[in-house]
Amino acid sequence: MIKPEELKLATQWLHALRQEISKAVVGQTAVVEQLLVAVVASGHVLVEGVPGLGKTLLARALAQAVRLQYARLQFTPDLMPADVIGHSVLDDTGGGLGRLRVRKGPVFTNLLLADEINRAPAKTQSALLEVMQEFQATLEGQTLALPRPFMVMATQNPVDTEGTYPLPEAQLDRFLLKILIGYPTHAEETAVVELVTTGRAGHELPLDAVQPVLDDVQVQELQRLAGLVHADTKVIDYAVRVVRATRNWPGLEFGAGPRASVALVRAARAVALINGRDFITPDDIARQALAVLRHRVTMAPDAQIEGRDMDELLQAALQSVEAPRL
């Protein structure tokens, strides 16, 4: 049970965080909200969009507003697992017989930006499986815990397919949300140009106005409170029925697994907390359904030939499930 004063404080924290991020990221309100959902739910996000839409800026603004350790890793075809999690080096500085010293990789941070994650082969992508699921990494036989909070924000370009490797289903399933970031409106793009070019040189990111308003302890408190948000049995049943509907829906070859049901309720709890409620509603489930499901299902070949849209199929499946009345 969340105390009223805790709920009020959490709402204030999240409002302040949204305000700080908006100082650097113009528009993209839905994208920012879904990013906050992932932060509060302690989940990872896959952001898909063409270059130049502010994906890196979004991650940097979040890290700066929350005082998080931040690392950016550019995924390339020659990237090796050791470049992700780390490796051992021979340390003979003390003289005599050298000893192996563990050098931790960039995953040992709070916010990891995995840029163009689909440009690395499956061998390298698999290095993130343990990291994303268990918040730990096995390095030279040692199991090392990652700092908390920990979040992977991965990006991929939907139009550039040359030299890319599709993400394995097991890895896709570990992302809480897949966020689609689209082009800004005319007014928003005008504001972006003015913000980025006024008084700046080169490609400097407009982060100077972003002030830290939270720390890692407060983020973990938000995540704890999200776990206390009440989920009625009928709403949980609704989430499960939505996920199960994808398993035999026309146009979908493979539906979402049980992890999607868990992710849907986790995301709904985060949405409720962001909106100042200590309970979730069927609307919370419906609002997050596309972001939770679109990377966990596979479109059937005939639907691809017909040019069907994944979100369109999922929306139809969602509408076929009757929402409960509370």
Backbone bond lengths (Angstrom), bond angles and torsions (degrees), N, CA, C in turn:
res aa  C-N    CA-C-N  psi(-1)  N-CA   C-N-CA  omega(-1)  CA-C   N-CA-C  phi
1 M - - - 1.465 - - 1.531 109.12 -
2 I 1.312 115.80 127.75 1.462 120.75 179.11 1.518 109.43 -88.46
3 K 1.313 116.18 130.89 1.455 120.85 177.17 1.530 109.90 -72.29
4 P 1.336 118.46 147.89 1.469 121.25 -178.98 1.529 112.83 -56.43
5 E 1.333 116.14 -39.58 1.471 118.45 -179.59 1.525 111.52 -68.43
6 E 1.336 117.14 -33.31 1.469 120.41 177.12 1.526 110.29 -68.03
7 L 1.319 116.67 -41.17 1.464 120.80 179.31 1.525 111.08 -64.11
8 K 1.323 116.44 -41.68 1.467 120.38 179.07 1.518 111.11 -64.82
9 L 1.333 116.96 -42.53 1.463 120.87 -179.62 1.524 110.70 -66.05
10 A 1.334 116.90 -41.32 1.463 120.33 179.04 1.521 111.04 -61.80
11 T 1.323 116.77 -41.14 1.461 121.14 179.09 1.526 110.64 -62.99
12 Q 1.336 116.27 -40.42 1.465 120.34 178.50 1.529 111.15 -64.74
13 W 1.317 116.13 -43.38 1.464 120.00 179.04 1.525 111.30 -59.80
14 L 1.323 116.52 -46.82 1.462 121.07 -176.69 1.528 111.61 -69.08
15 H 1.329 116.96 -34.98 1.464 119.75 175.91 1.525 110.25 -64.63
16 A 1.326 116.73 -42.99 1.468 120.56 178.94 1.524 110.98 -64.35
17 L 1.331 116.70 -39.18 1.465 120.52 179.34 1.521 111.01 -64.89
18 R 1.335 116.54 -42.90 1.460 120.32 178.45 1.527 110.41 -62.48
19 Q 1.322 117.30 -40.68 1.461 121.34 -179.34 1.530 111.30 -63.40
20 E 1.320 117.05 -41.25 1.467 120.22 -178.98 1.525 111.09 -67.82
21 I 1.322 117.47 -42.52 1.464 120.39 179.56 1.523 110.27 -63.02
22 S 1.335 116.62 -37.86 1.465 120.80 -178.60 1.525 112.52 -67.54
23 K 1.334 117.68 -16.12 1.462 119.93 176.08 1.531 111.62 -69.11
24 A 1.323 116.58 -24.98 1.464 121.10 179.56 1.516 112.04 -106.10
25 V 1.332 116.76 -36.11 1.471 121.77 -176.86 1.521 108.26 -101.86
26 V 1.312 116.59 112.11 1.459 121.75 -178.48 1.531 109.11 -85.48
27 G 1.323 116.67 129.16 1.455 120.52 179.76 1.528 110.86 69.98
28 Q 1.344 116.60 -144.76 1.474 123.10 178.36 1.535 110.83 51.50
29 T 1.328 116.33 42.75 1.466 121.18 -176.42 1.525 112.07 -58.84
30 A 1.337 116.26 -45.07 1.463 120.04 -178.83 1.519 111.14 -65.36
31 V 1.323 117.10 -37.51 1.469 121.19 179.53 1.521 110.35 -65.34
32 V 1.326 117.18 -44.32 1.463 121.26 179.21 1.525 110.19 -62.89
33 E 1.337 117.24 -41.82 1.461 119.58 179.80 1.522 111.29 -62.98
34 Q 1.332 117.05 -41.98 1.462 119.72 179.66 1.525 111.52 -67.77
35 L 1.324 116.86 -32.52 1.461 119.67 174.92 1.526 110.27 -65.01
36 L 1.331 117.00 -41.61 1.461 120.63 177.05 1.527 110.97 -63.53
37 V 1.327 116.75 -36.83 1.465 120.66 176.54 1.522 110.14 -58.88
38 A 1.327 116.71 -44.87 1.458 120.59 179.69 1.524 111.69 -64.42
39 V 1.327 117.07 -39.31 1.464 120.86 179.08 1.524 110.30 -63.37
40 V 1.325 116.54 -48.70 1.465 121.09 -177.18 1.526 110.74 -67.99
41 A 1.335 117.27 -34.91 1.463 120.99 -178.86 1.517 112.48 -85.11
42 S 1.337 117.97 0.05 1.467 122.82 -178.07 1.525 110.44 56.17
43 G 1.337 115.02 51.90 1.460 120.63 -179.35 1.520 111.68 -124.79
44 H 1.320 114.76 170.23 1.459 121.65 179.45 1.525 109.41 -102.86
45 V 1.326 116.43 155.09 1.464 120.03 -177.93 1.525 110.57 -129.20
46 L 1.320 114.16 143.76 1.458 122.43 172.37 1.515 107.03 -111.05
47 V 1.322 116.42 117.18 1.468 121.54 -176.99 1.522 108.65 -105.63
48 E 1.322 116.08 123.83 1.464 120.82 -177.69 1.516 109.50 -117.39
49 G 1.326 115.49 129.72 1.453 120.76 179.30 1.516 110.37 -179.67
50 V 1.313 116.64 159.89 1.459 120.95 -179.84 1.523 109.33 -68.53
51 P 1.340 118.23 160.74 1.469 120.20 -178.53 1.523 112.33 -61.15
52 G 1.328 114.77 149.49 1.461 120.82 172.76 1.510 115.61 88.48
53 L 1.342 118.24 12.05 1.461 120.09 -178.23 1.529 112.59 -97.62
54 G 1.329 117.77 2.61 1.462 119.91 173.64 1.516 114.99 97.24
55 K 1.323 118.01 24.38 1.465 119.86 -178.92 1.529 111.32 -66.69
56 T 1.331 116.56 -45.31 1.468 120.18 177.49 1.521 110.74 -66.37
57 L 1.318 116.93 -40.33 1.463 121.40 178.25 1.524 110.98 -60.27
58 L 1.326 116.91 -39.04 1.459 121.65 179.58 1.526 110.82 -62.07
59 A 1.329 116.55 -44.97 1.469 120.36 179.02 1.518 111.59 -66.16
60 R 1.330 117.66 -43.21 1.462 121.32 -179.94 1.523 111.23 -64.77
61 A 1.332 116.90 -40.69 1.464 120.40 179.79 1.521 110.76 -64.60
62 L 1.329 117.30 -40.70 1.464 120.80 177.58 1.525 110.82 -62.96
63 A 1.324 117.06 -47.05 1.464 120.55 -178.75 1.522 111.43 -62.05
64 Q 1.334 116.92 -38.13 1.465 120.57 -178.64 1.522 111.49 -73.90
65 A 1.326 117.10 -35.99 1.465 120.37 -178.79 1.515 112.16 -74.60
66 V 1.326 117.51 -20.34 1.461 120.98 -177.04 1.531 111.81 -112.71
67 R 1.315 117.78 6.11 1.464 121.27 179.24 1.535 111.41 54.74
68 L 1.310 115.83 48.65 1.457 121.16 -179.27 1.516 110.80 -102.79
69 Q 1.342 115.94 150.22 1.454 119.85 169.09 1.523 107.73 -67.86
70 Y 1.322 115.77 135.78 1.464 120.68 -173.55 1.523 109.72 -128.65
71 A 1.331 115.47 137.93 1.465 120.42 175.85 1.519 108.47 -140.05
72 R 1.315 115.32 140.68 1.468 121.06 178.49 1.518 108.23 -117.25
73 L 1.330 115.68 130.37 1.460 121.35 -179.36 1.519 108.49 -124.88
74 Q 1.325 115.53 117.73 1.465 120.43 179.20 1.522 108.98 -86.00
75 F 1.321 116.73 115.65 1.456 120.75 -179.46 1.527 109.73 -82.03
76 T 1.342 115.40 129.39 1.457 123.06 -179.38 1.527 108.40 -135.59
77 P 1.338 118.27 163.09 1.470 120.12 -178.85 1.524 114.45 -59.81
78 D 1.341 117.97 -24.95 1.468 119.86 -178.33 1.533 112.65 -98.26
79 L 1.326 117.39 8.26 1.464 120.26 178.75 1.522 109.54 -70.98
80 M 1.323 117.00 135.14 1.459 122.61 -177.91 1.530 110.35 -107.83
81 P 1.362 117.68 157.32 1.471 119.79 177.78 1.527 113.28 -54.83
82 A 1.325 117.68 -35.10 1.465 120.87 178.94 1.520 111.82 -64.21
83 D 1.343 116.72 -27.10 1.464 120.01 177.16 1.526 111.41 -71.77
84 V 1.331 116.25 -17.38 1.459 121.37 -178.10 1.526 111.43 -94.55
85 I 1.347 116.46 -52.51 1.463 119.53 -174.26 1.527 113.23 -98.83
86 G 1.334 118.42 -19.46 1.461 120.68 178.88 1.524 111.87 117.94
87 H 1.326 115.47 -177.00 1.455 121.11 -178.02 1.521 109.22 -159.81
88 S 1.324 116.09 176.77 1.462 121.66 178.34 1.515 109.72 -106.86
89 V 1.313 115.77 142.83 1.454 121.46 177.21 1.524 108.83 -126.17
90 L 1.310 116.09 154.18 1.453 121.07 179.77 1.523 109.45 -80.74
91 D 1.312 115.99 121.84 1.462 121.69 -178.72 1.523 108.55 -108.13
92 D 1.325 116.70 104.13 1.473 120.87 179.85 1.518 111.50 -117.64
93 T 1.336 115.62 25.76 1.464 119.36 -178.41 1.518 112.47 -67.22
94 G 1.358 116.82 -24.85 1.464 119.28 -177.63 1.505 113.93 -84.74
95 G 1.331 117.74 -0.01 1.452 119.98 -177.43 1.515 110.90 83.02
96 G 1.311 117.13 161.93 1.457 120.37 179.47 1.522 110.71 75.65
97 L 1.333 116.66 -150.21 1.450 121.97 -178.52 1.530 110.07 -72.50
98 G 1.314 116.11 129.29 1.449 119.89 178.90 1.522 111.50 -75.35
99 R 1.306 116.07 151.74 1.449 121.70 177.78 1.527 109.06 -120.43
100 L 1.320 114.54 153.06 1.460 119.13 179.34 1.524 110.00 -77.03
101 R 1.316 114.93 132.24 1.453 120.69 178.49 1.530 108.22 -118.56
102 V 1.313 116.19 129.97 1.466 121.40 -178.59 1.522 109.95 -77.58
103 R 1.305 115.85 125.71 1.464 121.41 174.81 1.524 107.67 -109.06
104 K 1.307 116.50 109.96 1.455 121.57 -175.58 1.527 111.50 -70.08
105 G 1.336 114.80 145.39 1.453 121.07 179.51 1.519 112.34 -87.11
106 P 1.318 117.11 -178.50 1.474 121.37 -175.94 1.525 114.08 -66.92
107 V 1.351 118.95 -12.28 1.472 118.77 179.64 1.522 111.80 -69.76
108 F 1.315 117.62 -16.28 1.462 120.26 -179.26 1.525 108.87 -83.44
109 T 1.301 114.55 73.49 1.459 122.94 -178.42 1.521 107.31 -151.00
110 N 1.325 117.29 -176.14 1.466 120.52 176.81 1.523 112.05 -92.57
111 L 1.324 116.18 -42.36 1.464 121.51 -179.18 1.517 109.03 -127.09
112 L 1.321 116.16 113.03 1.462 121.73 179.61 1.519 109.17 -104.96
113 L 1.335 116.40 120.42 1.453 121.22 174.19 1.522 107.64 -94.17
114 A 1.319 116.67 108.19 1.466 122.71 177.75 1.528 107.06 -93.68
115 D 1.310 115.63 91.50 1.459 120.82 -172.03 1.526 110.66 -79.66
116 E 1.332 116.10 130.92 1.468 123.01 -178.38 1.526 110.45 50.54
117 I 1.317 115.18 57.18 1.457 121.64 -173.42 1.530 111.98 -61.28
118 N 1.323 117.85 -27.22 1.462 120.00 -177.69 1.530 112.98 -81.27
119 R 1.321 118.30 8.41 1.457 120.44 175.86 1.525 112.39 -91.85
120 A 1.328 117.27 -5.84 1.463 121.06 178.37 1.521 109.22 -102.13
121 P 1.339 117.81 147.36 1.471 120.01 179.19 1.520 111.71 -69.50
122 A 1.344 115.17 169.22 1.464 121.51 -175.08 1.524 112.05 -58.96
123 K 1.326 117.95 -33.64 1.469 121.20 -179.63 1.518 111.24 -58.57
124 T 1.322 116.37 -41.46 1.461 120.39 -179.88 1.525 110.97 -78.01
125 Q 1.326 117.01 -40.34 1.462 119.94 178.78 1.524 111.48 -60.77
126 S 1.340 116.59 -32.90 1.461 120.13 -178.82 1.522 112.20 -66.68
127 A 1.327 117.47 -18.33 1.464 120.24 178.03 1.522 111.31 -64.72
128 L 1.339 116.81 -19.02 1.457 120.58 -178.97 1.524 112.98 -90.09
129 L 1.334 118.22 -10.25 1.457 120.16 -174.50 1.524 111.78 -60.92
130 E 1.319 117.52 -52.94 1.462 121.13 179.53 1.521 110.82 -64.74
131 V 1.317 115.69 -39.47 1.461 121.48 -178.72 1.525 111.02 -60.49
132 M 1.331 116.96 -46.00 1.456 121.17 -174.82 1.526 112.64 -76.03
133 Q 1.324 117.29 -31.09 1.452 120.11 -176.19 1.522 112.85 -89.07
134 E 1.339 117.01 -42.50 1.456 120.74 -171.49 1.528 113.93 -111.49
135 F 1.340 117.26 -0.09 1.469 122.03 179.29 1.530 111.12 54.51
136 Q 1.328 114.88 42.48 1.456 120.86 177.20 1.522 108.40 -153.82
137 A 1.324 116.23 164.11 1.457 121.09 178.29 1.521 108.45 -136.83
138 T 1.324 116.08 139.65 1.461 121.27 177.65 1.511 107.98 -99.65
139 L 1.315 115.20 118.10 1.462 121.69 -173.98 1.520 109.03 -130.19
140 E 1.330 115.96 114.70 1.465 121.84 -178.59 1.533 111.48 52.74
141 G 1.325 115.55 43.28 1.452 120.22 177.40 1.512 114.87 82.46
142 Q 1.314 117.39 -6.03 1.464 121.66 179.13 1.536 109.47 -99.78
143 T 1.313 116.35 136.20 1.456 121.52 175.01 1.516 108.86 -96.41
144 L 1.325 116.08 114.23 1.460 121.78 -175.13 1.520 109.84 -112.72
145 A 1.324 116.20 127.65 1.460 120.81 179.06 1.523 110.44 -75.97
146 L 1.331 115.53 144.70 1.461 121.00 177.67 1.520 109.84 -87.35
147 P 1.321 117.47 155.17 1.473 119.79 175.61 1.526 109.91 -61.62
148 R 1.301 116.57 147.87 1.456 120.90 175.78 1.522 109.33 -115.75
149 P 1.318 119.08 141.50 1.461 125.71 -0.91 1.527 111.52 -72.12
150 F 1.322 115.42 157.39 1.468 121.23 177.91 1.515 108.71 -133.20
151 M 1.322 115.27 136.62 1.462 120.07 -177.13 1.521 109.52 -149.60
152 V 1.320 116.46 135.37 1.459 122.48 173.49 1.517 108.43 -102.82
153 M 1.316 115.78 124.91 1.456 121.61 172.22 1.516 106.97 -114.32
154 A 1.326 116.17 105.52 1.464 121.64 -176.95 1.521 109.94 -102.90
155 T 1.318 116.27 147.08 1.462 120.89 178.78 1.520 109.50 -123.18
156 Q 1.315 115.26 151.60 1.458 120.04 171.79 1.517 109.48 -150.32
157 N 1.333 114.88 151.58 1.455 122.79 -177.96 1.527 108.48 -98.19
158 P 1.338 118.24 121.02 1.470 119.93 -174.81 1.519 114.66 -77.33
159 V 1.337 118.57 -14.88 1.465 120.19 -173.96 1.520 113.38 -103.37
160 D 1.329 117.79 -20.58 1.456 121.29 -178.19 1.526 108.38 -99.03
161 T 1.342 117.17 104.81 1.461 120.96 -176.18 1.521 112.92 -104.73
162 E 1.316 118.88 -11.82 1.459 120.83 -178.39 1.534 109.81 -70.53
163 G 1.307 116.26 127.69 1.461 120.54 178.78 1.516 113.78 74.60
164 T 1.334 117.35 23.98 1.463 120.17 179.56 1.527 109.86 -115.23
165 Y 1.322 115.34 159.70 1.456 122.88 179.92 1.528 108.49 -126.59
166 P 1.322 118.22 122.55 1.477 119.71 178.68 1.524 110.72 -58.68
167 L 1.316 117.00 139.83 1.463 120.84 179.32 1.523 110.17 -69.53
168 P 1.325 118.42 137.19 1.463 120.82 177.29 1.526 110.69 -61.34
169 E 1.332 115.92 149.52 1.465 120.23 -179.12 1.527 111.58 -59.02
170 A 1.342 116.59 -38.02 1.465 119.59 -179.11 1.522 111.40 -62.77
171 Q 1.332 116.73 -33.98 1.464 119.32 179.15 1.527 110.84 -77.99
172 L 1.328 117.26 -40.16 1.460 120.21 177.86 1.525 110.57 -58.36
173 D 1.325 116.49 -38.01 1.457 121.29 -176.89 1.519 112.13 -66.42
174 R 1.315 117.12 -17.84 1.463 120.45 -179.25 1.516 113.04 -86.33
175 F 1.317 117.24 -8.38 1.462 120.45 173.23 1.517 108.87 -83.33
176 L 1.310 116.55 127.26 1.459 120.04 178.76 1.521 110.84 -64.14
177 L 1.336 116.27 -44.86 1.460 121.51 -176.51 1.523 110.59 -133.67
178 K 1.319 115.11 148.53 1.465 120.99 165.88 1.519 106.72 -113.41
179 I 1.326 115.18 115.47 1.461 121.50 -175.38 1.523 109.18 -102.70
180 L 1.312 116.45 128.34 1.460 121.54 175.27 1.523 108.59 -97.83
181 I 1.311 116.27 123.54 1.465 120.69 -179.66 1.530 107.92 -110.48
182 G 1.314 115.74 122.31 1.458 120.72 -174.64 1.528 112.74 -108.03
183 Y 1.310 115.31 -176.87 1.464 120.37 -179.75 1.523 110.77 -67.59
184 P 1.338 117.45 145.53 1.472 120.16 176.64 1.520 110.97 -74.48
185 T 1.333 115.04 164.84 1.460 119.56 173.80 1.526 109.07 -71.50
186 H 1.338 115.67 170.80 1.471 119.94 179.74 1.528 111.06 -58.67
187 A 1.337 116.11 -45.70 1.465 120.18 -178.69 1.530 110.78 -65.08
188 E 1.327 116.59 -40.58 1.465 120.08 -179.97 1.521 110.81 -66.59
189 E 1.328 117.20 -41.27 1.466 119.96 -179.85 1.526 110.85 -65.53
190 T 1.330 116.84 -37.50 1.465 120.38 175.90 1.529 110.60 -61.69
191 A 1.341 116.24 -43.01 1.464 120.64 178.48 1.523 111.44 -64.96
192 V 1.339 117.09 -37.31 1.468 121.17 178.18 1.518 110.36 -62.51
193 V 1.335 116.86 -47.28 1.466 121.09 -179.16 1.522 110.69 -59.90
194 E 1.326 116.45 -44.01 1.470 120.29 179.64 1.524 111.15 -64.10
195 L 1.350 117.05 -42.86 1.462 121.20 -177.77 1.521 111.50 -65.95
196 V 1.326 116.85 -40.70 1.468 121.17 -172.61 1.521 112.17 -81.12
197 T 1.337 117.80 -27.96 1.468 119.40 -174.14 1.520 114.19 -98.94
198 T 1.326 118.34 -20.91 1.463 120.32 -176.12 1.526 110.80 -75.91
199 G 1.315 115.68 115.67 1.464 120.61 175.95 1.508 114.70 69.55
200 R 1.336 118.02 21.31 1.463 121.01 -178.70 1.520 109.59 -127.85
201 A 1.332 114.33 153.88 1.453 120.59 178.93 1.521 109.22 -112.50
202 G 1.335 115.33 140.86 1.457 119.66 175.64 1.519 112.82 61.40
203 H 1.347 114.92 -138.12 1.455 121.14 -176.93 1.527 111.59 -104.55
204 E 1.308 117.44 32.67 1.461 121.27 179.75 1.526 110.56 -61.45
205 L 1.333 116.52 130.05 1.459 121.13 -178.57 1.524 110.78 -76.16
206 P 1.328 118.71 140.27 1.478 122.14 -177.45 1.527 111.98 -79.63
207 L 1.331 116.32 69.56 1.462 120.76 -176.03 1.523 113.48 -108.09
208 D 1.322 117.64 -1.63 1.459 120.01 -173.93 1.525 112.52 -65.88
209 A 1.340 117.88 -25.08 1.469 120.16 -178.61 1.526 112.70 -84.84
210 V 1.330 117.50 -12.40 1.465 121.25 -176.53 1.531 109.51 -79.59
211 Q 1.322 116.27 120.86 1.459 122.04 -179.19 1.528 110.04 -108.85
212 P 1.335 117.58 143.16 1.475 119.63 177.39 1.523 111.07 -68.60
213 V 1.328 116.31 126.17 1.465 120.89 -179.09 1.533 111.72 -117.90
214 L 1.337 117.48 -14.79 1.454 121.95 177.58 1.522 109.32 -134.47
215 D 1.327 115.59 165.34 1.456 120.05 172.81 1.525 108.94 -126.68
216 D 1.340 116.62 -179.11 1.462 119.85 -176.09 1.526 112.26 -64.02
217 V 1.331 117.42 -32.74 1.464 120.40 179.26 1.521 110.59 -65.71
218 Q 1.323 117.03 -42.40 1.466 120.70 179.64 1.529 111.55 -67.47
219 V 1.330 116.84 -35.88 1.463 119.57 176.87 1.525 110.51 -63.79
220 Q 1.319 117.02 -42.98 1.463 119.95 177.90 1.532 111.41 -65.66
221 E 1.323 117.55 -30.82 1.460 120.59 175.73 1.531 110.20 -67.63
222 L 1.334 117.21 -40.39 1.463 120.85 176.29 1.526 110.61 -61.79
223 Q 1.322 116.26 -41.11 1.464 120.30 179.04 1.528 111.26 -65.82
224 R 1.336 116.32 -36.47 1.468 119.83 176.93 1.528 110.85 -65.81
225 L 1.328 116.42 -43.03 1.464 120.44 -179.62 1.533 111.19 -65.86
226 A 1.341 116.90 -35.58 1.462 119.74 178.94 1.526 110.56 -61.82
227 G 1.324 116.52 -34.77 1.454 119.81 177.91 1.515 113.35 -69.23
228 L 1.339 117.45 -17.64 1.457 122.00 -179.76 1.529 113.08 -93.78
229 V 1.333 116.72 -6.64 1.466 119.93 178.43 1.529 109.07 -62.91
230 H 1.328 115.96 131.02 1.467 120.65 -174.62 1.529 111.18 -70.99
231 A 1.322 115.49 133.26 1.462 121.89 176.12 1.518 108.12 -121.76
232 D 1.320 116.62 108.82 1.457 121.59 179.27 1.530 110.25 -63.69
233 T 1.315 116.02 147.05 1.468 121.00 -179.50 1.517 111.64 -57.29
234 K 1.341 117.23 -37.06 1.461 120.72 179.89 1.534 111.56 -65.93
235 V 1.342 116.13 -35.53 1.465 119.47 179.88 1.525 109.97 -72.09
236 I 1.325 117.27 -40.88 1.466 120.38 176.39 1.526 110.08 -61.39
237 D 1.336 116.42 -42.51 1.463 120.72 177.51 1.530 110.69 -60.84
238 Y 1.327 117.09 -38.51 1.465 121.75 177.36 1.525 110.88 -62.52
239 A 1.341 117.10 -44.05 1.463 121.07 178.70 1.523 110.85 -60.76
240 V 1.320 116.64 -42.72 1.466 120.80 179.83 1.528 110.35 -65.35
241 R 1.337 117.36 -40.51 1.464 120.21 179.79 1.528 111.76 -66.62
242 V 1.327 116.49 -34.82 1.465 120.14 176.68 1.531 110.11 -63.16
243 V 1.322 116.59 -46.24 1.465 120.66 -179.58 1.526 110.68 -65.34
244 R 1.322 116.95 -43.67 1.465 120.59 -178.89 1.528 112.04 -65.00
245 A 1.327 116.85 -27.16 1.470 120.35 179.41 1.522 111.56 -64.97
246 T 1.342 117.18 -25.48 1.469 119.66 -179.21 1.526 112.16 -74.67
247 R 1.326 117.53 -14.47 1.470 120.31 -172.71 1.517 113.52 -80.68
248 N 1.300 117.68 -16.50 1.468 119.90 176.67 1.522 111.35 -137.03
249 W 1.339 115.77 30.51 1.455 119.53 -177.71 1.531 109.82 -88.18
250 P 1.335 118.56 134.63 1.466 121.47 179.33 1.532 111.05 -58.05
251 G 1.316 115.47 131.38 1.458 120.42 -179.30 1.514 113.48 99.64
252 L 1.342 117.52 -14.73 1.459 121.54 177.72 1.521 109.09 -109.84
253 E 1.327 116.42 122.14 1.461 120.11 -179.31 1.521 111.46 -77.19
254 F 1.336 115.70 -42.85 1.457 120.90 177.84 1.526 108.73 -129.46
255 G 1.338 116.04 134.06 1.448 121.07 178.55 1.515 112.19 -91.52
256 A 1.322 115.69 -179.08 1.459 121.51 -178.46 1.522 110.97 -80.94
257 G 1.336 116.39 150.59 1.450 122.44 -179.83 1.518 112.15 -90.91
258 P 1.334 116.63 -177.40 1.472 120.80 -177.63 1.524 114.04 -60.48
259 R 1.346 117.20 -26.95 1.459 118.20 178.84 1.527 111.01 -62.77
260 A 1.334 116.84 -26.47 1.463 120.01 177.91 1.525 111.00 -68.05
261 S 1.331 117.28 -37.14 1.466 120.09 177.64 1.519 110.67 -63.25
262 V 1.338 115.40 -42.34 1.467 120.11 177.59 1.527 110.34 -62.97
263 A 1.324 116.45 -45.47 1.463 120.89 -178.72 1.519 111.46 -63.46
264 L 1.318 117.04 -36.64 1.464 121.05 -178.59 1.526 111.04 -64.97
265 V 1.322 117.24 -41.79 1.463 120.63 178.89 1.530 110.10 -71.64
266 R 1.334 117.42 -39.41 1.471 119.69 177.06 1.518 111.41 -60.56
267 A 1.324 116.67 -44.85 1.462 120.49 179.66 1.528 111.21 -65.34
268 A 1.330 116.82 -38.81 1.464 120.64 178.93 1.524 110.85 -64.35
269 R 1.328 117.31 -39.74 1.468 120.50 177.28 1.526 110.63 -61.83
270 A 1.335 116.58 -40.96 1.461 119.89 178.69 1.522 111.15 -65.35
271 V 1.338 117.28 -41.66 1.469 121.10 178.40 1.524 110.73 -60.39
272 A 1.330 115.87 -42.88 1.464 119.57 179.94 1.524 110.99 -61.39
273 L 1.330 116.66 -44.16 1.470 120.11 179.95 1.525 110.85 -64.14
274 I 1.331 116.99 -41.30 1.465 121.01 179.13 1.530 110.63 -60.71
275 N 1.335 115.49 -34.01 1.464 120.30 -179.10 1.526 112.86 -92.53
276 G 1.326 117.59 11.59 1.455 121.32 173.19 1.504 114.90 77.26
277 R 1.356 117.46 26.87 1.460 120.92 178.63 1.520 110.40 -117.12
278 D 1.324 115.97 150.28 1.462 120.30 177.44 1.527 111.25 -104.70
279 F 1.319 117.53 22.57 1.460 122.57 177.10 1.519 108.36 -149.87
280 I 1.340 115.91 154.46 1.463 119.52 179.11 1.521 109.54 -103.65
281 T 1.324 115.31 156.39 1.456 122.81 -179.62 1.530 109.23 -122.96
282 P 1.330 117.78 164.72 1.471 119.54 174.23 1.526 112.80 -58.21
283 D 1.341 117.51 -30.70 1.467 120.07 177.52 1.528 111.50 -63.52
284 D 1.336 117.07 -35.95 1.464 120.28 176.91 1.523 110.55 -61.84
285 I 1.328 116.29 -41.02 1.468 120.76 177.78 1.527 110.22 -63.21
286 A 1.332 116.07 -46.90 1.465 120.70 -177.15 1.528 111.49 -64.77
287 R 1.332 116.79 -37.31 1.469 120.29 -178.05 1.518 112.48 -65.96
288 Q 1.315 116.85 -30.17 1.462 120.27 -176.80 1.523 113.61 -100.17
289 A 1.322 117.19 -2.96 1.462 120.33 -172.52 1.533 112.89 -59.82
290 L 1.322 117.77 -45.45 1.464 119.62 -176.92 1.523 111.47 -65.10
291 A 1.331 117.30 -45.80 1.462 120.59 -178.86 1.522 111.93 -64.87
292 V 1.324 117.11 -31.52 1.460 121.09 -179.13 1.523 111.40 -79.88
293 L 1.336 117.78 -32.34 1.463 121.11 -169.40 1.526 114.89 -100.73
294 R 1.337 118.95 -26.28 1.464 119.74 -167.63 1.530 113.28 -62.15
295 H 1.324 119.63 -24.50 1.462 121.21 178.95 1.522 112.60 -99.45
296 R 1.337 116.49 1.44 1.462 120.27 -177.55 1.525 113.03 -107.30
297 V 1.313 117.88 -0.41 1.460 121.82 179.89 1.523 108.77 -120.87
298 T 1.328 115.63 160.23 1.457 121.85 179.94 1.521 109.32 -122.66
299 M 1.316 115.87 129.85 1.458 120.34 -179.51 1.525 110.15 -76.19
300 A 1.309 116.19 140.43 1.460 121.79 178.15 1.529 110.23 -68.23
301 P 1.349 117.84 149.38 1.475 120.42 -178.42 1.525 113.61 -56.13
302 D 1.354 117.83 -40.74 1.463 118.69 -179.04 1.517 112.09 -65.53
303 A 1.347 116.78 -34.00 1.465 120.27 177.21 1.531 110.60 -68.23
304 Q 1.332 116.39 -36.10 1.466 119.89 177.14 1.525 110.26 -65.37
305 I 1.337 116.58 -42.42 1.466 120.33 179.97 1.523 110.40 -62.66
306 E 1.317 116.01 -37.16 1.468 120.80 179.87 1.524 112.67 -75.97
307 G 1.348 116.66 -6.52 1.460 120.22 179.42 1.509 113.96 75.35
308 R 1.347 116.68 27.40 1.460 120.31 179.62 1.526 110.15 -68.06
309 D 1.317 115.89 153.71 1.462 122.60 179.99 1.531 109.09 -100.35
310 M 1.335 116.58 135.88 1.460 121.01 -177.82 1.520 111.56 -60.44
311 D 1.322 117.72 -46.36 1.465 120.66 -179.50 1.533 111.49 -63.87
312 E 1.315 116.29 -33.16 1.467 120.29 178.22 1.533 110.25 -64.62
313 L 1.326 116.96 -43.69 1.464 120.84 178.87 1.527 111.09 -64.81
314 L 1.331 116.27 -42.82 1.460 120.23 -179.30 1.524 111.35 -67.20
315 Q 1.318 116.29 -37.51 1.466 119.69 179.07 1.525 110.52 -64.52
316 A 1.319 116.34 -38.15 1.461 119.90 177.80 1.531 110.67 -66.68
317 A 1.327 116.57 -40.54 1.467 119.86 177.72 1.522 111.00 -64.34
318 L 1.328 115.89 -39.56 1.464 120.77 179.15 1.523 111.32 -63.43
319 Q 1.326 116.69 -43.04 1.465 120.81 -178.27 1.522 112.53 -68.97
320 S 1.335 116.10 -19.27 1.469 118.79 179.67 1.525 112.09 -79.04
321 V 1.307 118.06 -11.39 1.468 122.61 -177.72 1.526 108.20 -98.06
322 E 1.295 116.46 124.32 1.457 120.72 -179.33 1.524 110.55 -75.46
323 A 1.324 116.63 128.69 1.455 121.71 178.95 1.525 109.94 -80.23
324 P 1.319 117.41 144.17 1.467 119.76 179.80 1.525 111.72 -75.35
325 R 1.309 115.67 157.09 1.461 121.66 174.61 1.524 108.04 -104.02
326 L 1.324 114.55 124.46 1.475 118.86 -176.68 1.531 110.63 -99.86
